[in-house]
Amino acid sequence: MKSVTLSAIVLSIALTGISGGAFAQSRTAPAGKLFFEGDIVNHRLDGQAGPFCVLQSQYMRGEAVAWRIRALLPSGEVATDMVLKSMEVELGNGERLATEYRTHGNPPTDAFWSVFWTVPEDFPTGSLGYKVHATMQDDSVVTWEPFTRPATQLMVVEGHPQMADATP
């Protein structure tokens, strides 16, 4: 009898841990239809000093933010442009940016959804944040949002990007 009771308690604790963890990790709506991976990096603009395609979360006015996003089906297969009708990034101010699915690198090493946005010169500083909306072929939409702590969100900060040295 003791082993049955102990087993029931262990199972109960295990299920509580699993369900609590699953809830805490659910960053998509509806949950489980797609899984997202991606990042934001600085995008190359003519005249600016690099390096580019480097992870960063703080951007100055005049700098370009690039989103690199991969969506995966529950099977683990990549949701290409044959699976999704579209994907867009929605900035915290409501502006929407259409992404494109294509290969990247020279030579190409990877394919993913991407778009870049240049921070306008008059854009206010502070935490901006963003969400990603993926439209499936059946017109259902899956939305993903990264961590929502202001310090870890996309943030616009004072300053201007360093320009590349014009002298040879």
Buried (B, 14 or more C-beta within 10 A) or exposed (E): EEEEEEEEEEEEEEEEEEEEEEEEEEBBEEEEBBBBEBEBBBBBBEEBEEEEBEEBBBBBBBBBBBBBBBBBBEEEEEBEBEBBBBBBBBBEEEEEBEBEBEEEEEEEEEBBBBBBBBBEEEBEBEBBBBBBBBBBEEEEBBBBBBEEEEEEBBBBEEEEBEEEEEEE
